[in-house]
Amino acid sequence: MNSAMTTERIRVWDGFVRLFHWSLVAGIAMAWLTADGPKVLHEGVGYVIAALIGARVVWGLIGPRYARFTNFVRGPRPVLAHLRDLRAGRERRYLGHNPAGGAMIVALLLTVAGTALTGWLQTTDAFWGSSAMEEVHEALATLILVLVGLHVAGVLVESLRHHENLVLSMLTGTKRPLSEQDRP
């Protein structure tokens, strides 16, 4: 039987990864909505986001298989090879993040962390009222939106290419198992 038609599912995304993902989505949306005030809410959301990032980094080191950075962080060669294969229509399907998805996770984590850091720095004596720090903070916040757009586009492309609803997978935590066609 074709694996696309089977109802068998494998647990890939654990509860923490899913809670982190959707909490970060909500936090970033809230940060954008409160960017012009109220300041106390915007800063509070920033601290929550920073805590989420810190917890995800720890989970990326000690969490289960598909949550670990060693499972999905790859160098530039595998990322570029995956993108070339995708363009050629011959990319493989992964249970966890593919190499390009892993690179996006790293880019998002670093950009969100940098945004939280520059926001916090503006509350310190050294950078209080610093227009340069504010500009860096705003540039990083804008970069988050660009990366989120690319992330969503990648999810949609991979979902269509592999006939698998990856948004639903991030809600349920499950995906269909790899088939013979998915293996290299």
C-alpha positions as CSV (number, residue, x, y, z in Angstrom):
1,M,0.0,0.0,0.0
2,N,1.2,3.5,-0.8
3,S,2.5,5.2,2.4
4,A,0.7,8.4,1.4
5,M,-2.6,6.5,1.8
6,T,-1.8,4.7,5.1
7,T,-3.1,6.0,8.4
8,E,0.0,4.9,10.3
9,R,1.6,7.8,12.2
10,I,5.0,8.3,13.9
11,R,5.5,10.7,16.8
12,V,8.1,13.2,15.6
13,W,7.4,16.5,17.4
14,D,7.2,16.2,21.2
15,G,4.9,18.3,23.3
16,F,7.6,20.8,24.3
17,V,8.6,21.5,20.7
18,R,5.0,22.0,19.7
19,L,4.2,24.2,22.7
20,F,7.4,26.2,22.1
21,H,6.6,26.7,18.4
22,W,3.1,27.9,18.8
23,S,4.0,30.0,21.9
24,L,6.7,31.7,19.9
25,V,4.3,32.4,17.1
26,A,1.9,34.0,19.6
27,G,4.7,35.9,21.3
28,I,6.0,37.4,18.1
29,A,2.5,38.4,17.0
30,M,1.9,40.0,20.4
31,A,5.3,41.8,20.3
32,W,4.4,43.2,16.9
33,L,1.0,44.3,18.0
34,T,2.4,46.0,21.1
35,A,5.4,47.6,19.4
36,D,4.0,51.1,19.8
37,G,2.6,50.4,23.3
38,P,1.8,49.6,25.9
39,K,5.5,49.5,26.6
40,V,5.2,47.3,29.7
41,L,3.3,44.6,27.8
42,H,5.8,44.8,24.9
43,E,8.7,44.3,27.2
44,G,6.9,41.6,29.1
45,V,6.3,39.7,25.9
46,G,10.0,40.2,25.0
47,Y,11.0,38.5,28.3
48,V,8.7,35.6,27.7
49,I,10.1,35.2,24.2
50,A,13.7,35.3,25.6
51,A,12.8,32.6,28.1
52,L,11.2,30.5,25.4
53,I,14.4,30.8,23.3
54,G,16.5,29.8,26.3
55,A,14.3,26.8,27.0
56,R,14.4,25.7,23.4
57,V,18.2,25.9,23.3
58,V,18.4,23.6,26.3
59,W,15.8,21.3,24.8
60,G,17.9,21.3,21.6
61,L,20.8,19.8,23.6
62,I,19.0,17.4,25.9
63,G,15.5,16.7,24.3
64,P,14.4,13.7,22.3
65,R,15.8,12.8,18.9
66,Y,13.9,15.1,16.6
67,A,14.2,18.1,19.0
68,R,18.0,17.9,19.1
69,F,20.1,20.3,17.1
70,T,22.4,17.4,16.1
71,N,19.4,15.9,14.3
72,F,18.7,18.8,12.0
73,V,21.5,21.4,12.0
74,R,23.7,20.9,9.0
75,G,26.4,22.9,7.2
76,P,26.0,25.0,4.1
77,R,26.7,22.1,1.6
78,P,23.8,19.9,2.7
79,V,21.5,22.9,2.9
80,L,22.4,24.1,-0.6
81,A,22.2,20.5,-2.0
82,H,18.7,20.1,-0.5
83,L,17.6,23.4,-2.1
84,R,19.1,22.3,-5.5
85,D,17.3,18.9,-5.2
86,L,14.1,20.8,-4.3
87,R,14.4,23.0,-7.4
88,A,15.0,19.9,-9.5
89,G,12.0,18.1,-7.9
90,R,14.0,15.3,-6.4
91,E,14.4,16.3,-2.8
92,R,14.1,13.6,-0.1
93,R,11.5,13.6,2.6
94,Y,12.6,13.8,6.2
95,L,10.8,12.8,9.3
96,G,12.4,15.7,11.2
97,H,13.5,19.0,9.7
98,N,15.2,18.8,6.3
99,P,18.6,20.6,6.0
100,A,17.0,23.9,4.7
101,G,14.4,23.7,7.5
102,G,17.1,23.2,10.0
103,A,19.0,26.3,8.7
104,M,15.8,28.3,9.0
105,I,15.3,27.2,12.6
106,V,18.8,28.4,13.4
107,A,18.3,31.7,11.6
108,L,15.0,32.3,13.4
109,L,16.3,31.4,16.8
110,L,19.3,33.7,16.4
111,T,17.3,36.6,15.0
112,V,14.6,36.3,17.6
113,A,17.3,36.0,20.3
114,G,19.0,39.1,18.9
115,T,15.8,41.0,18.9
116,A,15.1,40.1,22.5
117,L,18.6,41.0,23.5
118,T,18.6,44.4,21.7
119,G,15.2,45.1,23.3
120,W,16.5,44.3,26.7
121,L,19.7,46.4,26.1
122,Q,17.5,49.4,25.6
123,T,16.4,49.1,29.2
124,T,19.9,49.3,30.5
125,D,21.8,52.4,31.5
126,A,24.4,51.9,28.7
127,F,21.8,51.9,25.9
128,W,18.8,53.8,27.4
129,G,17.5,56.1,24.7
130,S,20.1,54.8,22.1
131,S,18.6,55.4,18.7
132,A,21.3,53.1,17.2
133,M,20.2,50.2,19.4
134,E,16.5,50.9,18.6
135,E,17.3,50.8,14.9
136,V,19.1,47.5,15.3
137,H,16.1,46.1,17.3
138,E,13.7,47.2,14.6
139,A,15.8,45.8,11.8
140,L,16.0,42.5,13.5
141,A,12.2,42.5,14.2
142,T,11.7,43.2,10.5
143,L,14.1,40.3,9.6
144,I,11.9,38.0,11.8
145,L,9.0,38.8,9.5
146,V,11.0,38.1,6.4
147,L,12.3,34.8,7.8
148,V,8.8,33.8,9.0
149,G,7.5,34.4,5.4
150,L,10.2,32.2,4.0
151,H,9.6,29.6,6.7
152,V,5.8,29.5,5.9
153,A,6.6,29.3,2.2
154,G,9.0,26.4,2.8
155,V,6.4,24.6,4.9
156,L,3.8,25.0,2.1
157,V,6.2,23.9,-0.6
158,E,7.3,20.8,1.3
159,S,3.7,20.0,2.3
160,L,2.6,20.1,-1.3
161,R,5.6,18.3,-2.7
162,H,5.4,15.4,-0.1
163,H,1.6,15.3,0.2
164,E,1.8,15.9,3.9
165,N,0.2,18.7,6.0
166,L,3.2,19.9,8.0
167,V,1.1,22.5,9.9
168,L,-1.1,19.7,11.1
169,S,2.0,17.7,12.1
170,M,3.2,20.6,14.2
171,L,-0.2,20.5,16.0
172,T,-0.5,16.7,16.4
173,G,3.2,15.9,16.7
174,T,2.9,13.0,14.2
175,K,3.9,12.3,10.6
176,R,3.5,9.3,8.3
177,P,6.5,7.0,8.3
178,L,9.2,7.1,5.7
179,S,8.4,4.9,2.6
180,E,10.9,3.3,0.2
181,Q,10.5,6.3,-2.1
182,D,11.6,8.6,0.8
183,R,14.9,6.8,1.5
184,P,18.0,7.9,-0.3
